[in-house]
Amino acid sequence: MIKTAAVQMHAMPGMKDRNIDTAVKMIKEAAEKGAEFISLPELWVSGYYLSEAEFRSLAEPSNGELISFFQDLASTLQVVLIVPFVEQHEENIYNAAAVIDRDGTTALCYRKSFLWGRENGIFTLGKKVYKPAQTSLGKIGILICADIELPEPSRILAMEGAELIVAPSVWSLKAESRWDIQLPARALDNTVFMLGVNTVQEGSCGKSRLAAPDGSIFNEAPESEETLLLCDIDFSLIEEVREELPYLQMIEENLLPRGITKQSF
């Protein structure tokens, strides 16, 4: 059994220091309550509604000060952290997320591969390569917000052995019905756990939630409050559900994405 925590917070635009203070406080609270796996939401450090110039001013490399700080924090607290950030690489900036293991090493740095609306004029697309991170707690897949609107990325992660797919997001009130549908649908389609970690205020719908491999919602945060959503995950449930719902086994090889086989999972 793994205790997970989704940090649902108000990412205040441009207020980096305040956002870091809030995130660290909530991460430490989660660890004190026994959480071993803790995720922050998309663009938590910067806020969402900034100009390209403002995002560039907050961007850092994947081995920069921000990620180094959270590597130390993960090691100190002995937790796995998902830390989204604005990544600077050469002349490009990416909407990215680091998976930091309990020993403080970065197991994966994922770049958002399906940008939404105004993001296309700000960020560079990440490569459409979906590989779970092997962590001390299991195989963890990362998709950022709009990445879960398409069924293929989560299917590939499941076929590659992901047990939990985490979706740090800034999901809007306007798209709330899709949040309600798509997270549990991706969990059910692929018989994996899905953890959606959303922001609140600034037009976001909140409702961070954990969906089980059968699509049921284990726990959900409120719409508008900063909340620490704690959930227990038992990965053995995946095999139990797959015995009853053998969707992945039913897929014919010719329907799988290129390079993926049934032997992959």
KEVO-71676 format. One record per residue (C-alpha): x, y, z; residue in three letters. Coordinates in steps of 0.2 Angstrom, whole numbers, plus 5000, padded with zeros to 4 digits. Layout:
<bagus>
+------+------+------+-----+
!   c1 !   c2 !   c3 ! res !
+------+------+------+-----+
!    X !    Y !    Z ! ALA !
...
+------+------+------+-----+
</bagus>
This chain:
<bagus>
+------+------+------+-----+
!   c1 !   c2 !   c3 ! res !
+------+------+------+-----+
! 5000 ! 5000 ! 5000 ! MET !
! 5007 ! 5017 ! 4995 ! ILE !
! 5000 ! 5033 ! 5002 ! LYS !
! 4999 ! 5047 ! 4989 ! THR !
! 4996 ! 5065 ! 4990 ! ALA !
! 4989 ! 5077 ! 4977 ! ALA !
! 4994 ! 5095 ! 4982 ! VAL !
! 4979 ! 5106 ! 4975 ! GLN !
! 4985 ! 5124 ! 4977 ! MET !
! 4982 ! 5141 ! 4970 ! HIS !
! 4996 ! 5145 ! 4959 ! ALA !
! 4997 ! 5164 ! 4960 ! MET !
! 5003 ! 5172 ! 4944 ! PRO !
! 5021 ! 5177 ! 4944 ! GLY !
! 5022 ! 5175 ! 4963 ! MET !
! 5036 ! 5162 ! 4963 ! LYS !
! 5042 ! 5164 ! 4981 ! ASP !
! 5024 ! 5163 ! 4988 ! ARG !
! 5020 ! 5148 ! 4977 ! ASN !
! 5036 ! 5139 ! 4983 ! ILE !
! 5032 ! 5143 ! 5001 ! ASP !
! 5014 ! 5135 ! 4999 ! THR !
! 5021 ! 5120 ! 4990 ! ALA !
! 5034 ! 5116 ! 5003 ! VAL !
! 5022 ! 5118 ! 5017 ! LYS !
! 5009 ! 5106 ! 5009 ! MET !
! 5023 ! 5094 ! 5004 ! ILE !
! 5029 ! 5093 ! 5022 ! LYS !
! 5012 ! 5091 ! 5029 ! GLU !
! 5009 ! 5077 ! 5017 ! ALA !
! 5025 ! 5068 ! 5022 ! ALA !
! 5020 ! 5071 ! 5041 ! GLU !
! 5003 ! 5062 ! 5037 ! LYS !
! 5013 ! 5047 ! 5029 ! GLY !
! 5012 ! 5051 ! 5011 ! ALA !
! 5027 ! 5043 ! 5001 ! GLU !
! 5022 ! 5049 ! 4984 ! PHE !
! 5017 ! 5068 ! 4982 ! ILE !
! 5013 ! 5078 ! 4966 ! SER !
! 5012 ! 5096 ! 4963 ! LEU !
! 5000 ! 5103 ! 4949 ! PRO !
! 5005 ! 5110 ! 4932 ! GLU !
! 5014 ! 5127 ! 4932 ! LEU !
! 5012 ! 5128 ! 4951 ! TRP !
! 5027 ! 5139 ! 4953 ! VAL !
! 5023 ! 5152 ! 4940 ! SER !
! 5004 ! 5152 ! 4938 ! GLY !
! 4996 ! 5149 ! 4921 ! TYR !
! 4991 ! 5166 ! 4914 ! TYR !
! 5008 ! 5174 ! 4910 ! LEU !
! 5016 ! 5181 ! 4895 ! SER !
! 5030 ! 5172 ! 4886 ! GLU !
! 5042 ! 5185 ! 4893 ! ALA !
! 5036 ! 5181 ! 4910 ! GLU !
! 5037 ! 5163 ! 4908 ! PHE !
! 5055 ! 5164 ! 4901 ! ARG !
! 5060 ! 5174 ! 4917 ! SER !
! 5055 ! 5160 ! 4928 ! LEU !
! 5062 ! 5146 ! 4917 ! ALA !
! 5076 ! 5135 ! 4923 ! GLU !
! 5086 ! 5120 ! 4916 ! PRO !
! 5081 ! 5103 ! 4923 ! SER !
! 5097 ! 5103 ! 4934 ! ASN !
! 5094 ! 5121 ! 4940 ! GLY !
! 5091 ! 5128 ! 4957 ! GLU !
! 5072 ! 5124 ! 4958 ! LEU !
! 5074 ! 5105 ! 4954 ! ILE !
! 5090 ! 5104 ! 4965 ! SER !
! 5080 ! 5111 ! 4980 ! PHE !
! 5066 ! 5098 ! 4977 ! PHE !
! 5079 ! 5084 ! 4975 ! GLN !
! 5086 ! 5089 ! 4992 ! ASP !
! 5068 ! 5089 ! 4999 ! LEU !
! 5063 ! 5072 ! 4992 ! ALA !
! 5079 ! 5065 ! 5000 ! SER !
! 5076 ! 5073 ! 5017 ! THR !
! 5058 ! 5068 ! 5018 ! LEU !
! 5061 ! 5051 ! 5009 ! GLN !
! 5047 ! 5054 ! 4997 ! VAL !
! 5044 ! 5053 ! 4978 ! VAL !
! 5040 ! 5070 ! 4971 ! LEU !
! 5032 ! 5075 ! 4955 ! ILE !
! 5038 ! 5093 ! 4952 ! VAL !
! 5031 ! 5102 ! 4936 ! PRO !
! 5041 ! 5117 ! 4931 ! PHE !
! 5045 ! 5129 ! 4916 ! VAL !
! 5061 ! 5121 ! 4908 ! GLU !
! 5074 ! 5131 ! 4899 ! GLN !
! 5084 ! 5121 ! 4886 ! HIS !
! 5094 ! 5131 ! 4874 ! GLU !
! 5083 ! 5144 ! 4866 ! GLU !
! 5067 ! 5134 ! 4870 ! ASN !
! 5055 ! 5134 ! 4885 ! ILE !
! 5045 ! 5118 ! 4889 ! TYR !
! 5030 ! 5115 ! 4901 ! ASN !
! 5039 ! 5100 ! 4910 ! ALA !
! 5038 ! 5089 ! 4925 ! ALA !
! 5052 ! 5080 ! 4935 ! ALA !
! 5050 ! 5064 ! 4944 ! VAL !
! 5061 ! 5064 ! 4959 ! ILE !
! 5064 ! 5048 ! 4968 ! ASP !
! 5067 ! 5046 ! 4987 ! ARG !
! 5086 ! 5046 ! 4985 ! ASP !
! 5085 ! 5064 ! 4977 ! GLY !
! 5089 ! 5058 ! 4959 ! THR !
! 5078 ! 5063 ! 4944 ! THR !
! 5071 ! 5047 ! 4937 ! ALA !
! 5062 ! 5056 ! 4922 ! LEU !
! 5060 ! 5074 ! 4915 ! CYS !
! 5044 ! 5074 ! 4904 ! TYR !
! 5039 ! 5088 ! 4893 ! ARG !
! 5021 ! 5091 ! 4889 ! LYS !
! 5018 ! 5084 ! 4871 ! SER !
! 5000 ! 5091 ! 4867 ! PHE !
! 5000 ! 5110 ! 4870 ! LEU !
! 4983 ! 5119 ! 4872 ! TRP !
! 4977 ! 5135 ! 4865 ! GLY !
! 4988 ! 5150 ! 4870 ! ARG !
! 5002 ! 5138 ! 4876 ! GLU !
! 5007 ! 5135 ! 4858 ! ASN !
! 5013 ! 5152 ! 4856 ! GLY !
! 5024 ! 5151 ! 4872 ! ILE !
! 5031 ! 5133 ! 4874 ! PHE !
! 5040 ! 5121 ! 4863 ! THR !
! 5031 ! 5104 ! 4861 ! LEU !
! 5039 ! 5089 ! 4869 ! GLY !
! 5043 ! 5074 ! 4860 ! LYS !
! 5028 ! 5061 ! 4859 ! LYS !
! 5038 ! 5048 ! 4868 ! VAL !
! 5029 ! 5040 ! 4883 ! TYR !
! 5040 ! 5030 ! 4895 ! LYS !
! 5036 ! 5027 ! 4913 ! PRO !
! 5049 ! 5032 ! 4926 ! ALA !
! 5055 ! 5017 ! 4937 ! GLN !
! 5055 ! 5023 ! 4955 ! THR !
! 5057 ! 5015 ! 4971 ! SER !
! 5038 ! 5015 ! 4973 ! LEU !
! 5034 ! 5008 ! 4956 ! GLY !
! 5032 ! 5013 ! 4938 ! LYS !
! 5025 ! 5030 ! 4936 ! ILE !
! 5019 ! 5038 ! 4920 ! GLY !
! 5018 ! 5057 ! 4918 ! ILE !
! 5005 ! 5066 ! 4907 ! LEU !
! 5002 ! 5085 ! 4908 ! ILE !
! 4984 ! 5092 ! 4907 ! CYS !
! 4979 ! 5091 ! 4889 ! ALA !
! 4990 ! 5076 ! 4886 ! ASP !
! 4976 ! 5065 ! 4894 ! ILE !
! 4963 ! 5072 ! 4882 ! GLU !
! 4970 ! 5060 ! 4869 ! LEU !
! 4968 ! 5041 ! 4873 ! PRO !
! 4985 ! 5036 ! 4865 ! GLU !
! 4998 ! 5043 ! 4877 ! PRO !
! 4990 ! 5034 ! 4892 ! SER !
! 4987 ! 5018 ! 4882 ! ARG !
! 5006 ! 5018 ! 4878 ! ILE !
! 5011 ! 5021 ! 4896 ! LEU !
! 5000 ! 5007 ! 4902 ! ALA !
! 5007 ! 4995 ! 4888 ! MET !
! 5024 ! 5001 ! 4894 ! GLU !
! 5020 ! 4995 ! 4912 ! GLY !
! 5015 ! 5011 ! 4921 ! ALA !
! 5005 ! 5007 ! 4937 ! GLU !
! 5000 ! 5025 ! 4941 ! LEU !
! 4999 ! 5039 ! 4928 ! ILE !
! 4999 ! 5056 ! 4936 ! VAL !
! 4992 ! 5071 ! 4927 ! ALA !
! 4997 ! 5088 ! 4934 ! PRO !
! 4985 ! 5100 ! 4927 ! SER !
! 4978 ! 5118 ! 4926 ! VAL !
! 4961 ! 5112 ! 4921 ! TRP !
! 4948 ! 5125 ! 4918 ! SER !
! 4930 ! 5127 ! 4924 ! LEU !
! 4924 ! 5128 ! 4906 ! LYS !
! 4931 ! 5110 ! 4903 ! ALA !
! 4926 ! 5103 ! 4920 ! GLU !
! 4914 ! 5090 ! 4912 ! SER !
! 4929 ! 5083 ! 4902 ! ARG !
! 4939 ! 5082 ! 4918 ! TRP !
! 4925 ! 5072 ! 4926 ! ASP !
! 4925 ! 5060 ! 4911 ! ILE !
! 4943 ! 5059 ! 4905 ! GLN !
! 4952 ! 5054 ! 4920 ! LEU !
! 4942 ! 5039 ! 4925 ! PRO !
! 4940 ! 5035 ! 4907 ! ALA !
! 4959 ! 5034 ! 4905 ! ARG !
! 4960 ! 5023 ! 4921 ! ALA !
! 4947 ! 5011 ! 4915 ! LEU !
! 4953 ! 5010 ! 4897 ! ASP !
! 4970 ! 5005 ! 4903 ! ASN !
! 4966 ! 4997 ! 4920 ! THR !
! 4978 ! 5008 ! 4929 ! VAL !
! 4978 ! 5021 ! 4943 ! PHE !
! 4976 ! 5039 ! 4937 ! MET !
! 4980 ! 5054 ! 4948 ! LEU !
! 4974 ! 5071 ! 4942 ! GLY !
! 4982 ! 5085 ! 4952 ! VAL !
! 4974 ! 5102 ! 4948 ! ASN !
! 4975 ! 5120 ! 4953 ! THR !
! 4961 ! 5131 ! 4960 ! VAL !
! 4956 ! 5149 ! 4957 ! GLN !
! 4961 ! 5158 ! 4942 ! GLU !
! 4948 ! 5149 ! 4932 ! GLY !
! 4953 ! 5131 ! 4937 ! SER !
! 4940 ! 5118 ! 4942 ! CYS !
! 4950 ! 5110 ! 4956 ! GLY !
! 4943 ! 5093 ! 4960 ! LYS !
! 4960 ! 5084 ! 4960 ! SER !
! 4955 ! 5065 ! 4961 ! ARG !
! 4962 ! 5048 ! 4961 ! LEU !
! 4953 ! 5036 ! 4949 ! ALA !
! 4955 ! 5017 ! 4951 ! ALA !
! 4959 ! 5004 ! 4938 ! PRO !
! 4940 ! 5000 ! 4936 ! ASP !
! 4937 ! 5019 ! 4933 ! GLY !
! 4929 ! 5022 ! 4951 ! SER !
! 4934 ! 5038 ! 4960 ! ILE !
! 4943 ! 5034 ! 4976 ! PHE !
! 4944 ! 5051 ! 4982 ! ASN !
! 4941 ! 5069 ! 4976 ! GLU !
! 4946 ! 5087 ! 4982 ! ALA !
! 4933 ! 5101 ! 4982 ! PRO !
! 4932 ! 5113 ! 4968 ! GLU !
! 4939 ! 5129 ! 4975 ! SER !
! 4949 ! 5126 ! 4990 ! GLU !
! 4968 ! 5123 ! 4993 ! GLU !
! 4968 ! 5105 ! 4998 ! THR !
! 4980 ! 5090 ! 5002 ! LEU !
! 4971 ! 5075 ! 4994 ! LEU !
! 4977 ! 5059 ! 5002 ! LEU !
! 4974 ! 5042 ! 4995 ! CYS !
! 4980 ! 5025 ! 4998 ! ASP !
! 4985 ! 5015 ! 4982 ! ILE !
! 4987 ! 4996 ! 4982 ! ASP !
! 4995 ! 4991 ! 4965 ! PHE !
! 4989 ! 4973 ! 4967 ! SER !
! 4972 ! 4979 ! 4963 ! LEU !
! 4978 ! 4982 ! 4945 ! ILE !
! 4979 ! 4963 ! 4942 ! GLU !
! 4963 ! 4959 ! 4950 ! GLU !
! 4954 ! 4972 ! 4939 ! VAL !
! 4963 ! 4965 ! 4924 ! ARG !
! 4957 ! 4947 ! 4927 ! GLU !
! 4939 ! 4954 ! 4926 ! GLU !
! 4942 ! 4967 ! 4913 ! LEU !
! 4956 ! 4961 ! 4901 ! PRO !
! 4955 ! 4975 ! 4889 ! TYR !
! 4974 ! 4976 ! 4886 ! LEU !
! 4975 ! 4957 ! 4882 ! GLN !
! 4960 ! 4959 ! 4870 ! MET !
! 4969 ! 4972 ! 4859 ! ILE !
! 4976 ! 4964 ! 4843 ! GLU !
! 4994 ! 4968 ! 4839 ! GLU !
! 4990 ! 4977 ! 4823 ! ASN !
! 4980 ! 4990 ! 4833 ! LEU !
! 4994 ! 4995 ! 4845 ! LEU !
! 5004 ! 5010 ! 4843 ! PRO !
! 5020 ! 5008 ! 4833 ! ARG !
! 5034 ! 4999 ! 4843 ! GLY !
! 5022 ! 4993 ! 4856 ! ILE !
! 5019 ! 4974 ! 4858 ! THR !
! 5009 ! 4964 ! 4871 ! LYS !
! 5025 ! 4959 ! 4878 ! GLN !
! 5029 ! 4976 ! 4883 ! SER !
! 5018 ! 4975 ! 4899 ! PHE !
+------+------+------+-----+
</bagus>
